[in-house]
């Protein structure tokens, strides 16, 4: 009877200790129980900001003890809107050396501000896990816009620059293509004008030659006429 009471209290105590150990960040995390498994989930660095390195953090306690030998049995998928990415969890501790046992991280850089979902699937100590945690006011903080903290000037984030480029590149490409088409047309018109000028020069030259022949014929006729007269 006493054992049945002590075990849940011990598990709760360890979970509470894990939360205190990760304060203040872990206090903004979401805690959840699945049988004898306790999970505390959130961003590794809070508050989280777009464009800044961060991580998915999960603190695991099973049957009252921190999980220190997870291996690759548990994975996490990060979702933002329709975009998803699979990540691998790795220990953020070394027992007896550094970190808090049971603390696992999956590192990534959130590039947009807003709501994120962490979907964990796999097993922990042989127990199946299929749990989703979504950021929000009642769980853990959304990713914020870093411009809110910028001073004295708010510079555009890499995400904003990328969006601007996505909008402007097609316009620039269309403008370059139009300029190229106009250049081709101008070249064709210049070539046509050159052909016309060449034709005009040829006709003028022919006219000069014909005129010169006509003058020579006229001179010969006059000379012959004078000889006959003489």
WOPE-V432620 format. One record per pair of residues at least 12 apart in sequence whose C-alpha atoms are under 8 Angstrom apart, sorted by the first residue. I is the first residue (numbers start at 1). GAP is how many residues later the second one is. D is the distance in whole Angstrom. If there is no record, write none. Layout:
i | gap | d
I | GAP | D
I | GAP | D
This chain:
i | gap | d
7 | 56 | 8
7 | 57 | 7
8 | 56 | 7
10 | 54 | 6
11 | 27 | 8
11 | 50 | 7
11 | 51 | 8
11 | 52 | 7
11 | 53 | 4
11 | 54 | 7
12 | 52 | 8
14 | 47 | 8
14 | 50 | 7
14 | 51 | 7
14 | 52 | 8
15 | 23 | 7
15 | 46 | 7
18 | 41 | 7
18 | 82 | 8
19 | 21 | 8
21 | 79 | 8
25 | 19 | 7
25 | 20 | 7
25 | 21 | 5
25 | 22 | 8
26 | 14 | 8
26 | 16 | 7
28 | 14 | 7
28 | 18 | 8
28 | 111 | 7
28 | 112 | 5
28 | 113 | 7
29 | 12 | 5
29 | 13 | 5
29 | 14 | 7
29 | 110 | 6
29 | 111 | 5
29 | 112 | 8
30 | 12 | 6
30 | 103 | 8
30 | 109 | 5
30 | 110 | 6
36 | 26 | 6
36 | 27 | 5
36 | 28 | 8
37 | 23 | 7
37 | 24 | 6
37 | 25 | 4
37 | 26 | 6
38 | 21 | 8
38 | 22 | 6
38 | 23 | 5
38 | 24 | 6
39 | 19 | 6
39 | 20 | 6
39 | 21 | 5
39 | 22 | 7
40 | 17 | 8
40 | 18 | 5
40 | 19 | 5
40 | 20 | 7
41 | 15 | 8
41 | 16 | 6
41 | 17 | 5
41 | 18 | 7
41 | 92 | 7
41 | 99 | 8
42 | 14 | 6
42 | 15 | 5
42 | 16 | 7
42 | 93 | 8
42 | 98 | 6
42 | 99 | 8
43 | 12 | 6
43 | 13 | 5
43 | 14 | 6
43 | 97 | 7
43 | 98 | 8
44 | 12 | 6
44 | 13 | 5
44 | 61 | 7
46 | 95 | 7
47 | 94 | 7
47 | 96 | 7
47 | 97 | 7
48 | 93 | 7
48 | 94 | 7
48 | 95 | 5
48 | 96 | 6
49 | 61 | 7
49 | 64 | 7
49 | 94 | 5
49 | 95 | 5
49 | 96 | 6
49 | 97 | 6
50 | 59 | 7
50 | 60 | 5
50 | 61 | 5
50 | 62 | 5
50 | 63 | 5
50 | 93 | 6
50 | 94 | 6
50 | 95 | 6
50 | 96 | 6
51 | 58 | 6
51 | 59 | 6
51 | 60 | 5
51 | 61 | 7
51 | 95 | 8
51 | 106 | 7
51 | 107 | 7
51 | 108 | 7
52 | 57 | 6
52 | 58 | 7
52 | 59 | 8
53 | 54 | 8
53 | 55 | 6
53 | 56 | 5
53 | 57 | 7
54 | 53 | 6
54 | 54 | 6
54 | 55 | 6
54 | 56 | 7
55 | 50 | 6
55 | 51 | 5
55 | 52 | 4
55 | 53 | 5
55 | 54 | 7
56 | 49 | 5
56 | 50 | 5
56 | 51 | 6
56 | 52 | 8
56 | 62 | 7
57 | 46 | 7
57 | 47 | 6
57 | 48 | 5
57 | 49 | 7
58 | 44 | 8
58 | 45 | 6
58 | 46 | 5
58 | 47 | 7
59 | 43 | 5
59 | 44 | 4
59 | 45 | 6
60 | 42 | 5
60 | 43 | 7
60 | 44 | 8
61 | 41 | 7
62 | 63 | 8
66 | 35 | 6
66 | 36 | 5
67 | 34 | 7
67 | 35 | 5
68 | 23 | 8
68 | 27 | 8
68 | 33 | 6
68 | 34 | 5
70 | 54 | 7
70 | 55 | 7
71 | 19 | 8
72 | 16 | 8
72 | 17 | 7
73 | 49 | 6
73 | 50 | 5
73 | 51 | 7
74 | 14 | 8
74 | 15 | 7
74 | 46 | 7
74 | 47 | 6
74 | 48 | 4
74 | 49 | 6
74 | 50 | 7
74 | 55 | 8
75 | 12 | 7
75 | 13 | 6
75 | 14 | 6
75 | 45 | 6
75 | 46 | 6
75 | 47 | 6
76 | 12 | 7
76 | 13 | 7
76 | 30 | 8
76 | 42 | 6
76 | 43 | 5
76 | 44 | 4
76 | 45 | 6
77 | 41 | 6
77 | 42 | 5
77 | 43 | 7
78 | 38 | 7
78 | 39 | 6
78 | 40 | 5
78 | 41 | 7
79 | 37 | 6
79 | 38 | 5
79 | 39 | 7
79 | 40 | 8
80 | 34 | 8
80 | 35 | 7
80 | 36 | 5
80 | 37 | 7
81 | 35 | 8
87 | 19 | 6
87 | 20 | 8
88 | 18 | 6
89 | 15 | 6
89 | 16 | 5
89 | 17 | 5
90 | 14 | 5
90 | 15 | 5
90 | 16 | 6
91 | 12 | 6
91 | 13 | 4
91 | 14 | 6
92 | 12 | 5
92 | 13 | 6
110 | 33 | 7
111 | 47 | 8
111 | 48 | 6
112 | 31 | 7
112 | 33 | 8
112 | 47 | 7
113 | 29 | 7
113 | 30 | 5
113 | 31 | 5
113 | 32 | 5
114 | 28 | 5
114 | 29 | 5
114 | 30 | 7
115 | 19 | 7
115 | 20 | 6
115 | 21 | 7
115 | 27 | 5
115 | 28 | 7
116 | 18 | 6
116 | 19 | 6
116 | 26 | 7
116 | 27 | 8
117 | 15 | 7
117 | 16 | 6
117 | 17 | 4
117 | 18 | 6
118 | 14 | 6
118 | 15 | 5
118 | 16 | 6
119 | 12 | 6
119 | 13 | 4
119 | 14 | 6
120 | 12 | 6
